[in-house]
Structures are given as C-alpha cells and as structure tokens.
Amino acid sequence: MKTNIYQVDAFTNELFRGNPAAVMPLDSWPTEQQMQAIALENNLSETAFLVPLPEQDDADFHIRWFTPTVEVPLCGHATLASAWVVFNRLGWQHDRVRFQSKSGPLAVTRRSDDWLELDFPNLPFESRPTPELIRKALPNAPEQAFYVPNDTNYMVVLDSEAAVTKAAPNLALLAELGNQGLIVTALGTQCDFVSRYFAPGAGIDEDPVTGSIHSVLVPYWAEQLGKQTLEARQLSARGGILRCELRVDRVAIAGQAAFYMEGSVYLP
C-alpha cells in the first residue's frame, strides 16, 4: 500500500525550528504494530495518523499519535501539523477542522493572521510531594510538584527562566518514570512563562515544543498571573512560541507552522 507522508515544523514560522511532526493521512487504519513501526522509522517525537470520518456530524477526522516507542493520548504539535496538512494539502474548504481523539474532541481553526489555534482540554492537576526519583534526576526541583492524572506528567516550577534554561535532568533516571514526562516551568522574562519537557521513558529525551503540556501550563499560570491570555515560549534548542488563552474548561493554543517535506510510504 502506498500512502502520502508529510513533515511539518510546528510552533514556528522558520524551517528547522519548532517541533517537527510527521503526518500520514490514511483511508483506513493499519495495525497498531505497523503504526508504531512507522513512528520508530520516522524517528520524530510524534507521528500523527488521520482517517476521515465522513459519516460523523461532530468530527471530520480520527487522529492518533505515536512516539517512536508508545501511543500517546494527546499531542499538540502533531495536531497543529495535521491541521496544516488538511488545510494546505488535502483540499479542505473550511477554516476549521475537527478531530476525534483519545482525549475527546479537538478542533483547529485557521485564524485571519494564519496562525493555527488548537482547541484543547483544560487538564486538571494536583499538588503532591515531588517524587524522590525526580528529586534525584533534577537536584534543584522544589519539594512540591504537580501531577497531571490525564496524561501522567509531573510539573515542577523553578525559581527563574534561567533555571529552566540550565536544567539538565538525569535522563536515565527520568526514563524510570515510564510513559510519564517531566514539565519544567518558570515565569518568563520576555513572555508570561517558559517551559521545557522531558519524557525519555516515552522515547523523547527532550521535546522541542509541546502543545499538549500547555493544557496544564496555561490554567496554572493564568491563576498565578491573574490573566486569561498568555504568551509562552519553550526553551529547547529549536524553541517555539505559543499564544494561549484560558477559556473555562478549554485551552486555546495558537502557533505557526513551516512546511518541510512530503513523500510516499510503501507499506507491506
């Protein structure tokens, strides 16, 4: 079977920055083993697979996301990249596309400024003592962390943007968290807040720009700063900019995209 594949850099308007994602529109689902093998072969933090849902009134495509090692329940940058492909390569005639996912309904709107705006869930989180494993992996981690039950991430808030930039957690130790990842965040100096994200147990040592963690970061910082609209930056080597807004039980996460590549995949 021959199928198209696209690669898009998300949360940036420059090639080779932001977070690259592979996008594969399909007519029907391959096996999970095939999708996992394709994601491993692509060797990107995420590969998104799309199947159209022409008979459904509440969704246009079903979307699934795979890292090189696991399927994940929510992914922002690969959803944004998928929307770019739908809008620019699949002949989509609307400015909004709706996805059905393991995290419920998601939508992406193409705004008048050409930014793509994700409509994501507002994920609950709870304060708990920082696990000893994280304290060992990141010695400057505070005593209290936040746990996100929906996607099993932990989040720690550091003293400054400089501390986030300099953070160098022991990835071998963090890998023992399994599929759980670690969000590191602080107030920003030229934006509202900054972050980085590490998930070696899910095959991602450091994710360049992670839309989905902003489903937690935005409600947290909105409460801390007393504002609903925030600008965020992820401080990986590639970097990315996100414009966010808390909308009660939803979070709007907007970013740009830069198209890199398209080709064909031949499946057995």
C-alpha positions as CSV (number, residue, x, y, z in Angstrom):
1,M,0.0,0.0,0.0
2,K,1.3,3.4,-1.0
3,T,0.4,6.4,1.2
4,N,1.5,10.0,1.5
5,I,3.5,11.4,4.3
6,Y,4.2,15.0,5.2
7,Q,6.6,16.6,7.7
8,V,5.8,20.0,9.2
9,D,7.7,22.1,11.8
10,A,5.1,23.2,14.3
11,F,5.0,26.3,16.6
12,T,7.4,28.2,14.3
13,N,7.4,30.1,11.0
14,E,11.0,29.1,10.3
15,L,12.2,25.8,8.9
16,F,14.4,23.7,11.3
17,R,12.9,25.4,14.4
18,G,9.9,24.5,16.4
19,N,8.9,20.8,16.6
20,P,8.9,18.5,13.6
21,A,6.0,16.1,13.2
22,A,5.2,13.5,10.6
23,V,1.6,13.4,9.3
24,M,0.1,10.5,7.5
25,P,-3.5,10.8,6.1
26,L,-5.0,7.3,5.6
27,D,-8.2,5.8,4.2
28,S,-8.3,3.2,6.9
29,W,-6.2,2.1,10.0
30,P,-3.1,0.0,9.7
31,T,-2.4,-2.3,12.6
32,E,-1.1,-0.7,15.8
33,Q,2.1,-2.6,15.2
34,Q,2.5,-1.0,11.8
35,M,1.8,2.5,13.1
36,Q,4.3,2.0,15.9
37,A,6.9,0.7,13.5
38,I,6.4,3.7,11.2
39,A,6.8,6.1,14.1
40,L,10.0,4.4,15.1
41,E,11.2,4.5,11.5
42,N,10.4,8.3,11.2
43,N,12.3,8.8,14.5
44,L,10.5,12.1,15.3
45,S,8.9,12.9,18.6
46,E,5.5,12.3,17.1
47,T,3.9,10.8,14.0
48,A,0.2,11.6,13.5
49,F,-2.2,9.3,11.6
50,L,-5.5,10.6,10.3
51,V,-8.5,8.7,9.0
52,P,-11.6,10.7,7.6
53,L,-15.0,10.4,9.3
54,P,-17.4,11.4,6.5
55,E,-20.4,9.9,8.2
56,Q,-20.0,11.7,11.6
57,D,-21.6,15.1,12.4
58,D,-19.2,16.0,15.2
59,A,-15.8,15.2,13.8
60,D,-14.0,15.3,10.4
61,F,-11.0,13.0,11.1
62,H,-10.0,10.5,13.7
63,I,-6.4,11.2,14.9
64,R,-3.9,9.1,16.7
65,W,-0.3,10.0,17.8
66,F,2.7,7.7,18.2
67,T,6.2,8.5,19.6
68,P,9.0,6.1,18.5
69,T,8.0,3.8,21.4
70,V,4.4,4.4,22.5
71,E,1.0,5.7,21.5
72,V,0.1,8.9,23.5
73,P,-3.4,10.2,24.5
74,L,-2.8,13.8,23.5
75,C,-0.3,15.7,21.3
76,G,-0.4,19.4,20.4
77,H,2.3,20.0,17.8
78,A,1.4,16.9,15.7
79,T,-2.2,18.1,15.8
80,L,-1.2,21.5,14.6
81,A,0.9,19.9,11.8
82,S,-2.0,17.7,10.9
83,A,-4.3,20.7,10.6
84,W,-1.7,22.4,8.3
85,V,-1.7,19.4,6.1
86,V,-5.5,19.2,6.0
87,F,-5.8,22.9,5.2
88,N,-3.0,23.1,2.6
89,R,-2.6,19.6,1.1
90,L,-6.0,17.8,1.3
91,G,-8.1,20.4,-0.3
92,W,-10.1,21.3,2.8
93,Q,-12.5,24.1,2.1
94,H,-13.2,25.2,5.7
95,D,-11.2,27.3,8.2
96,R,-11.9,24.7,11.0
97,V,-11.2,21.0,11.2
98,R,-12.4,18.7,14.0
99,F,-10.6,15.7,15.2
100,Q,-11.8,12.8,17.3
101,S,-9.1,11.6,19.7
102,K,-8.4,9.5,22.8
103,S,-8.6,12.8,24.7
104,G,-12.0,13.7,23.3
105,P,-12.9,16.2,20.6
106,L,-10.2,18.6,19.4
107,A,-10.5,21.3,16.8
108,V,-8.1,23.6,15.0
109,T,-9.0,26.9,13.5
110,R,-7.1,28.8,10.8
111,R,-7.2,32.4,12.0
112,S,-7.1,35.5,9.9
113,D,-3.4,36.0,10.8
114,D,-2.6,32.5,9.5
115,W,-1.9,31.2,13.0
116,L,-3.5,27.9,13.7
117,E,-5.4,27.7,17.0
118,L,-5.8,24.4,18.8
119,D,-8.9,23.9,21.0
120,F,-7.6,21.6,23.7
121,P,-8.9,20.4,27.1
122,N,-8.2,22.2,30.4
123,L,-6.4,19.3,32.2
124,P,-6.7,19.1,36.0
125,F,-3.6,18.7,38.1
126,E,-2.9,18.1,41.8
127,S,-0.2,19.2,44.2
128,R,1.8,16.4,45.7
129,P,5.4,15.9,47.1
130,T,8.0,15.7,44.4
131,P,8.8,12.0,43.8
132,E,12.3,11.1,45.1
133,L,13.2,9.9,41.6
134,I,12.6,13.4,40.2
135,R,14.5,15.0,43.1
136,K,17.5,12.8,42.2
137,A,17.2,13.4,38.5
138,L,16.8,17.2,38.9
139,P,18.5,18.3,42.2
140,N,17.1,21.8,42.1
141,A,13.5,20.6,41.9
142,P,11.2,22.0,44.6
143,E,9.7,19.9,47.4
144,Q,6.2,20.2,45.9
145,A,5.3,19.1,42.3
146,F,2.1,18.9,40.4
147,Y,0.8,15.7,39.0
148,V,-1.4,15.5,35.9
149,P,-3.6,12.4,36.1
150,N,-4.9,12.6,32.5
151,D,-1.5,12.2,30.8
152,T,0.6,11.1,33.9
153,N,3.0,14.0,33.6
154,Y,4.7,15.7,36.5
155,M,5.3,19.5,36.6
156,V,7.8,21.4,38.7
157,V,8.0,25.2,39.0
158,L,11.5,26.6,39.2
159,D,12.7,30.0,40.5
160,S,13.6,31.6,37.2
161,E,13.7,31.4,33.4
162,A,17.5,30.9,33.8
163,A,16.9,27.9,35.9
164,V,14.7,26.4,33.3
165,T,17.3,27.1,30.6
166,K,20.1,25.5,32.6
167,A,18.0,22.5,33.7
168,A,19.9,19.3,32.9
169,P,18.0,16.4,34.4
170,N,19.4,12.9,34.5
171,L,17.6,11.3,31.6
172,A,18.4,7.8,32.6
173,L,16.7,8.3,35.9
174,L,13.7,10.1,34.4
175,A,13.3,7.2,32.0
176,E,12.3,5.1,35.1
177,L,9.1,7.2,35.2
178,G,7.9,5.1,32.2
179,N,5.4,7.0,30.0
180,Q,5.3,9.8,32.4
181,G,7.1,13.0,31.5
182,L,8.5,16.0,33.4
183,I,7.4,19.6,32.7
184,V,9.8,22.2,34.0
185,T,8.5,25.8,34.0
186,A,9.0,29.3,35.4
187,L,8.0,32.9,34.9
188,G,9.3,34.4,31.6
189,T,11.4,37.5,31.2
190,Q,10.2,38.3,27.7
191,C,6.9,36.4,27.8
192,D,4.5,35.3,30.5
193,F,6.0,31.9,31.2
194,V,8.6,29.4,29.8
195,S,8.9,25.7,29.9
196,R,10.8,22.6,28.8
197,Y,9.6,19.0,28.6
198,F,11.4,15.7,29.1
199,A,9.9,12.2,28.5
200,P,12.8,9.7,27.9
201,G,10.5,6.8,29.1
202,A,8.2,7.6,26.1
203,G,11.1,7.8,23.7
204,I,11.6,11.6,23.8
205,D,14.6,12.8,25.7
206,E,13.5,16.5,25.3
207,D,10.6,17.5,23.2
208,P,11.4,20.7,21.2
209,V,7.9,22.3,21.6
210,T,5.0,20.5,23.3
211,G,1.5,21.9,22.7
212,S,-0.3,19.4,25.0
213,I,1.6,20.4,28.2
214,H,0.0,23.8,27.8
215,S,-3.3,22.3,28.7
216,V,-1.8,22.3,32.2
217,L,0.6,25.2,32.0
218,V,-2.0,27.7,30.8
219,P,-4.5,27.1,33.7
220,Y,-1.7,27.1,36.2
221,W,-0.1,30.4,35.0
222,A,-3.5,32.0,34.4
223,E,-4.2,31.6,38.1
224,Q,-0.8,32.7,39.2
225,L,-0.7,35.8,37.0
226,G,-4.4,36.7,37.1
227,K,-4.8,36.8,33.3
228,Q,-6.5,34.7,30.7
229,T,-4.4,35.4,27.7
230,L,-0.7,34.5,27.8
231,E,2.3,34.2,25.6
232,A,4.6,31.2,26.2
233,R,8.0,30.0,25.0
234,Q,9.5,26.6,25.1
235,L,13.2,26.9,25.7
236,S,14.6,23.8,23.8
237,A,17.4,24.2,21.4
238,R,14.9,24.6,18.5
239,G,12.5,26.7,20.5
240,G,8.9,27.7,19.9
241,I,6.3,30.4,20.6
242,L,2.7,29.8,21.6
243,R,-0.1,32.2,22.1
244,C,-2.6,30.8,24.6
245,E,-5.9,31.7,26.2
246,L,-7.8,30.0,29.1
247,R,-11.4,29.5,28.1
248,V,-13.1,28.0,31.2
249,D,-12.8,24.2,30.6
250,R,-10.9,24.6,27.3
251,V,-7.5,26.0,26.4
252,A,-6.7,27.8,23.1
253,I,-3.1,27.2,22.0
254,A,-2.1,29.0,18.8
255,G,1.1,28.6,16.8
256,Q,2.5,28.8,13.3
257,A,3.8,26.1,11.0
258,A,6.6,25.7,8.4
259,F,6.3,23.0,5.7
260,Y,9.4,20.9,5.2
261,M,8.7,17.7,3.2
262,E,6.3,15.4,1.5
263,G,6.7,11.9,0.1
264,S,5.4,8.4,-0.1
265,V,5.5,5.5,2.3
266,Y,5.1,1.9,1.0
267,L,3.5,-0.4,3.5
268,P,3.5,-4.2,3.2
